[in-house]
């Protein structure tokens, strides 16, 4: 049994690692990729980060197997600690700042859900994975919330909302309030869901990932037979449908909407499959980059990594 749980955990974490590596390698507009760096964060910082998160995802998957085996309850998965450990590891392995906070937030429950599902040994089902993810998220605890607050403070992401109405992550008193008032991580993300896509994915059971990203990615793979194109096009599709909340936090929601419209325009012109689309994409990329990365669609990249992770768990191989 023990060997089995470790093998399952290793398999899940390998799938998720591969997703991060493929996501960062695709030449998505406005983001770090294998042919474009930011001033302080480079491609290799993401590669190091993908290695750094492996033990945390493996641990999450192990907890999922233990839930399935009824050795622990859903509320004992400790997803908050798993996220915090991943963030600490990422910091230890590279000097490029916050690389994967959003991705870790999205993928940790998926890792636990994947462990649960593989323990069942009935083959993979995307529907079941989504259901397990929901159960894990809705069972989070106040101590999970505190651990995630500590993780966010350690990652120190840019564009974090300073004007959070309640439970501001920068306010040291927030953690005490969370514990005193018994506020779970799920509840905390409910508060930030209106202005943060990652929180919204959490509390609404990943609608953008499962309903927009995944079907479009699958279709693009079939149509273009090119992984890079499929990733870039899916990235543009998600961005066109859902304004990037990282951009919105940095420069306002009107600018974020404008970026989404331009992403849609690139796709309408054929994206990477036509010369006009490629030209438009290149202009779009330059506009997003600027000197300060204020228009970096980072949240869209996190969702893209999640789409890839589910595809790989479902059997996709590059």
Number of C-alpha atoms within 10 A of each C-alpha: 6 7 8 12 20 16 14 22 30 20 19 28 29 21 23 31 22 18 23 28 20 20 26 23 19 20 18 25 23 24 23 26 21 16 11 16 16 17 11 9 16 19 20 17 22 26 20 20 26 22 17 22 26 22 18 24 32 27 23 31 33 28 28 34 27 21 22 19 13 10 12 14 15 23 16 17 26 19 31 25 20 26 28 26 20 25 28 16 19 27 21 12 17 18 16 19 18 21 26 24 22 21 21 25 25 22 26 27 29 29 32 31 31 32 32 27 24 23 22 13 8 8 9 15 15 15 9 14 23 19 14 23 24 19 15 23 24 18 19 22 24 22 20 25 26 25 21 24 24 22 22 21 14 16 19 14 15 12 14 16 16 11 10 14 9 12 20 17 20 18 12 12 11 16 21 12 15 20 15 10 9 14 20 21 27 20 19 20 19 16 17 20 17 11 17 20 24 24 24 19 19 22 22 14 19 22 15 21 23 19 10 17 25 23 14 21 24 17 13 19 17 12 11 14 11 12 18 18 21 22 29 23 27 27 27 29 21 24 26 23 15 18 24 27 23 27 24 21 18 18 14 12 17 12 16 24 20 12 24 21 17 17 26 18 18 24 22 10 17 16 23 21 13 12 12 14 18 17 15 20 25 17 13 18 19 12 16 20 20 12 11 10 17 18 23 25 27 21 22 30 28 25 28 29 29 26 28 26 28 25 20 18 24 15 11 12 10 8
